[in-house]
Each structure stands twice: as C-alpha cells, then as structure tokens.
Amino acid sequence: MEAVAGRLAHLTIVDTLSMLVLERGGRRARRAVSASAEVTAGHSY
C-alpha cells in the first residue's frame, strides 16, 4: 500500500509541475503538451 501512496504522491507533484509550466509557457508549452499527449495516447488503458 505504501508503494501506491508514494506513486500517487509522485504523480500529483508531476501533474502540478506540468500545469505550472503549461500556464507560464504559453503557446509553445501547449504544443509540447499536445505532442506528448499524442505520443502517450496509444499507451493509455
């Protein structure tokens, strides 16, 4: 259970940092996030 809690905490931090970068990065950051989403879409459950 500790591993799950640790992973959830890690993902929360990564999501928060991603949103901050997206907010501050403008159009360039949105394009990068969009490209990343396209690459990872095939690996989602």
PDB file as gemmi writes it, atoms N, CA and C in Angstrom:
CRYST1    1.000    1.000    1.000  90.00  90.00  90.00 P 1                      
ATOM      1  N   MET A   1       0.806  -1.187   0.000  1.00  0.00           N  
ATOM      2  CA  MET A   1       0.000   0.000   0.000  1.00  0.00           C  
ATOM      3  C   MET A   1       0.859   1.265   0.000  1.00  0.00           C  
ATOM      4  N   GLU A   2       2.018   1.193   0.654  1.00  0.00           N  
ATOM      5  CA  GLU A   2       2.905   2.350   0.689  1.00  0.00           C  
ATOM      6  C   GLU A   2       3.405   2.700  -0.705  1.00  0.00           C  
ATOM      7  N   ALA A   3       3.635   1.695  -1.522  1.00  0.00           N  
ATOM      8  CA  ALA A   3       4.102   1.949  -2.885  1.00  0.00           C  
ATOM      9  C   ALA A   3       3.050   2.702  -3.683  1.00  0.00           C  
ATOM     10  N   VAL A   4       1.798   2.341  -3.500  1.00  0.00           N  
ATOM     11  CA  VAL A   4       0.708   3.021  -4.210  1.00  0.00           C  
ATOM     12  C   VAL A   4       0.610   4.465  -3.750  1.00  0.00           C  
ATOM     13  N   ALA A   5       0.688   4.690  -2.449  1.00  0.00           N  
ATOM     14  CA  ALA A   5       0.616   6.046  -1.909  1.00  0.00           C  
ATOM     15  C   ALA A   5       1.787   6.891  -2.403  1.00  0.00           C  
ATOM     16  N   GLY A   6       2.971   6.301  -2.444  1.00  0.00           N  
ATOM     17  CA  GLY A   6       4.137   7.020  -2.935  1.00  0.00           C  
ATOM     18  C   GLY A   6       4.011   7.377  -4.403  1.00  0.00           C  
ATOM     19  N   ARG A   7       3.502   6.442  -5.181  1.00  0.00           N  
ATOM     20  CA  ARG A   7       3.327   6.700  -6.616  1.00  0.00           C  
ATOM     21  C   ARG A   7       2.283   7.780  -6.850  1.00  0.00           C  
ATOM     22  N   LEU A   8       1.206   7.744  -6.078  1.00  0.00           N  
ATOM     23  CA  LEU A   8       0.161   8.753  -6.199  1.00  0.00           C  
ATOM     24  C   LEU A   8       0.699  10.141  -5.844  1.00  0.00           C  
ATOM     25  N   ALA A   9       1.506  10.212  -4.798  1.00  0.00           N  
ATOM     26  CA  ALA A   9       2.120  11.485  -4.421  1.00  0.00           C  
ATOM     27  C   ALA A   9       3.041  11.983  -5.532  1.00  0.00           C  
ATOM     28  N   HIS A  10       3.813  11.083  -6.114  1.00  0.00           N  
ATOM     29  CA  HIS A  10       4.717  11.443  -7.203  1.00  0.00           C  
ATOM     30  C   HIS A  10       3.937  11.984  -8.399  1.00  0.00           C  
ATOM     31  N   LEU A  11       2.877  11.299  -8.782  1.00  0.00           N  
ATOM     32  CA  LEU A  11       2.076  11.741  -9.922  1.00  0.00           C  
ATOM     33  C   LEU A  11       1.406  13.084  -9.658  1.00  0.00           C  
ATOM     34  N   THR A  12       0.994  13.326  -8.421  1.00  0.00           N  
ATOM     35  CA  THR A  12       0.397  14.610  -8.061  1.00  0.00           C  
ATOM     36  C   THR A  12       1.400  15.737  -8.256  1.00  0.00           C  
ATOM     37  N   ILE A  13       2.629  15.520  -7.836  1.00  0.00           N  
ATOM     38  CA  ILE A  13       3.672  16.535  -7.997  1.00  0.00           C  
ATOM     39  C   ILE A  13       3.970  16.767  -9.471  1.00  0.00           C  
ATOM     40  N   VAL A  14       4.095  15.703 -10.235  1.00  0.00           N  
ATOM     41  CA  VAL A  14       4.374  15.834 -11.666  1.00  0.00           C  
ATOM     42  C   VAL A  14       3.239  16.574 -12.369  1.00  0.00           C  
ATOM     43  N   ASP A  15       2.001  16.250 -12.041  1.00  0.00           N  
ATOM     44  CA  ASP A  15       0.857  16.941 -12.640  1.00  0.00           C  
ATOM     45  C   ASP A  15       0.862  18.425 -12.296  1.00  0.00           C  
ATOM     46  N   THR A  16       1.142  18.740 -11.047  1.00  0.00           N  
ATOM     47  CA  THR A  16       1.169  20.139 -10.617  1.00  0.00           C  
ATOM     48  C   THR A  16       2.256  20.909 -11.348  1.00  0.00           C  
ATOM     49  N   LEU A  17       3.445  20.334 -11.431  1.00  0.00           N  
ATOM     50  CA  LEU A  17       4.534  20.996 -12.151  1.00  0.00           C  
ATOM     51  C   LEU A  17       4.205  21.160 -13.631  1.00  0.00           C  
ATOM     52  N   SER A  18       3.585  20.159 -14.218  1.00  0.00           N  
ATOM     53  CA  SER A  18       3.200  20.240 -15.630  1.00  0.00           C  
ATOM     54  C   SER A  18       2.218  21.377 -15.866  1.00  0.00           C  
ATOM     55  N   MET A  19       1.250  21.520 -14.979  1.00  0.00           N  
ATOM     56  CA  MET A  19       0.258  22.585 -15.124  1.00  0.00           C  
ATOM     57  C   MET A  19       0.890  23.963 -14.947  1.00  0.00           C  
ATOM     58  N   LEU A  20       1.851  24.081 -14.027  1.00  0.00           N  
ATOM     59  CA  LEU A  20       2.542  25.355 -13.851  1.00  0.00           C  
ATOM     60  C   LEU A  20       3.347  25.724 -15.093  1.00  0.00           C  
ATOM     61  N   VAL A  21       4.049  24.751 -15.656  1.00  0.00           N  
ATOM     62  CA  VAL A  21       4.822  25.001 -16.879  1.00  0.00           C  
ATOM     63  C   VAL A  21       3.886  25.371 -18.019  1.00  0.00           C  
ATOM     64  N   LEU A  22       2.785  24.671 -18.138  1.00  0.00           N  
ATOM     65  CA  LEU A  22       1.821  24.949 -19.194  1.00  0.00           C  
ATOM     66  C   LEU A  22       1.262  26.358 -19.051  1.00  0.00           C  
ATOM     67  N   GLU A  23       0.934  26.752 -17.826  1.00  0.00           N  
ATOM     68  CA  GLU A  23       0.373  28.074 -17.579  1.00  0.00           C  
ATOM     69  C   GLU A  23       1.354  29.185 -17.939  1.00  0.00           C  
ATOM     70  N   ARG A  24       2.608  28.976 -17.613  1.00  0.00           N  
ATOM     71  CA  ARG A  24       3.613  30.010 -17.847  1.00  0.00           C  
ATOM     72  C   ARG A  24       4.231  29.950 -19.242  1.00  0.00           C  
ATOM     73  N   GLY A  25       4.132  28.809 -19.895  1.00  0.00           N  
ATOM     74  CA  GLY A  25       4.837  28.617 -21.151  1.00  0.00           C  
ATOM     75  C   GLY A  25       4.114  29.086 -22.396  1.00  0.00           C  
ATOM     76  N   GLY A  26       2.831  29.376 -22.271  1.00  0.00           N  
ATOM     77  CA  GLY A  26       2.086  29.887 -23.408  1.00  0.00           C  
ATOM     78  C   GLY A  26       1.900  28.862 -24.513  1.00  0.00           C  
ATOM     79  N   ARG A  27       1.874  29.375 -25.734  1.00  0.00           N  
ATOM     80  CA  ARG A  27       1.584  28.553 -26.912  1.00  0.00           C  
ATOM     81  C   ARG A  27       2.599  27.428 -27.103  1.00  0.00           C  
ATOM     82  N   ARG A  28       3.855  27.735 -26.878  1.00  0.00           N  
ATOM     83  CA  ARG A  28       4.907  26.721 -27.062  1.00  0.00           C  
ATOM     84  C   ARG A  28       4.692  25.541 -26.112  1.00  0.00           C  
ATOM     85  N   ALA A  29       4.353  25.832 -24.865  1.00  0.00           N  
ATOM     86  CA  ALA A  29       4.112  24.766 -23.886  1.00  0.00           C  
ATOM     87  C   ALA A  29       2.879  23.959 -24.258  1.00  0.00           C  
ATOM     88  N   ARG A  30       1.828  24.620 -24.743  1.00  0.00           N  
ATOM     89  CA  ARG A  30       0.616  23.894 -25.143  1.00  0.00           C  
ATOM     90  C   ARG A  30       0.902  22.948 -26.299  1.00  0.00           C  
ATOM     91  N   ARG A  31       1.737  23.382 -27.242  1.00  0.00           N  
ATOM     92  CA  ARG A  31       2.104  22.497 -28.357  1.00  0.00           C  
ATOM     93  C   ARG A  31       2.880  21.288 -27.853  1.00  0.00           C  
ATOM     94  N   ALA A  32       3.788  21.510 -26.908  1.00  0.00           N  
ATOM     95  CA  ALA A  32       4.582  20.406 -26.360  1.00  0.00           C  
ATOM     96  C   ALA A  32       3.698  19.417 -25.610  1.00  0.00           C  
ATOM     97  N   VAL A  33       2.753  19.927 -24.831  1.00  0.00           N  
ATOM     98  CA  VAL A  33       1.845  19.041 -24.094  1.00  0.00           C  
ATOM     99  C   VAL A  33       0.965  18.269 -25.065  1.00  0.00           C  
ATOM    100  N   SER A  34       0.522  18.929 -26.118  1.00  0.00           N  
ATOM    101  CA  SER A  34      -0.305  18.263 -27.122  1.00  0.00           C  
ATOM    102  C   SER A  34       0.474  17.141 -27.810  1.00  0.00           C  
ATOM    103  N   ALA A  35       1.718  17.415 -28.163  1.00  0.00           N  
ATOM    104  CA  ALA A  35       2.552  16.390 -28.799  1.00  0.00           C  
ATOM    105  C   ALA A  35       2.784  15.225 -27.847  1.00  0.00           C  
ATOM    106  N   SER A  36       3.021  15.527 -26.590  1.00  0.00           N  
ATOM    107  CA  SER A  36       3.215  14.477 -25.594  1.00  0.00           C  
ATOM    108  C   SER A  36       1.956  13.635 -25.430  1.00  0.00           C  
ATOM    109  N   ALA A  37       0.805  14.275 -25.436  1.00  0.00           N  
ATOM    110  CA  ALA A  37      -0.466  13.548 -25.303  1.00  0.00           C  
ATOM    111  C   ALA A  37      -0.680  12.607 -26.480  1.00  0.00           C  
ATOM    112  N   GLU A  38      -0.306  13.055 -27.683  1.00  0.00           N  
ATOM    113  CA  GLU A  38      -0.458  12.203 -28.862  1.00  0.00           C  
ATOM    114  C   GLU A  38       0.435  10.965 -28.761  1.00  0.00           C  
ATOM    115  N   VAL A  39       1.650  11.158 -28.276  1.00  0.00           N  
ATOM    116  CA  VAL A  39       2.593  10.044 -28.160  1.00  0.00           C  
ATOM    117  C   VAL A  39       2.119   9.040 -27.114  1.00  0.00           C  
ATOM    118  N   THR A  40       1.632   9.538 -25.992  1.00  0.00           N  
ATOM    119  CA  THR A  40       1.250   8.643 -24.899  1.00  0.00           C  
ATOM    120  C   THR A  40      -0.165   8.086 -25.029  1.00  0.00           C  
ATOM    121  N   ALA A  41      -0.972   8.606 -25.926  1.00  0.00           N  
ATOM    122  CA  ALA A  41      -2.363   8.150 -26.065  1.00  0.00           C  
ATOM    123  C   ALA A  41      -2.442   6.655 -26.379  1.00  0.00           C  
ATOM    124  N   GLY A  42      -1.523   6.169 -27.153  1.00  0.00           N  
ATOM    125  CA  GLY A  42      -1.525   4.757 -27.507  1.00  0.00           C  
ATOM    126  C   GLY A  42      -1.139   3.838 -26.363  1.00  0.00           C  
ATOM    127  N   HIS A  43      -0.625   4.417 -25.283  1.00  0.00           N  
ATOM    128  CA  HIS A  43      -0.186   3.620 -24.142  1.00  0.00           C  
ATOM    129  C   HIS A  43      -1.137   3.720 -22.956  1.00  0.00           C  
ATOM    130  N   SER A  44      -2.259   4.398 -23.140  1.00  0.00           N  
ATOM    131  CA  SER A  44      -3.201   4.540 -22.020  1.00  0.00           C  
ATOM    132  C   SER A  44      -4.095   3.314 -21.921  1.00  0.00           C  
ATOM    133  N   TYR A  45      -4.703   3.160 -20.789  1.00  0.00           N  
ATOM    134  CA  TYR A  45      -5.545   1.997 -20.538  1.00  0.00           C  
ATOM    135  C   TYR A  45      -6.957   2.262 -20.967  1.00  0.00           C  
TER     136      TYR A  45                                                      
END                                                                             
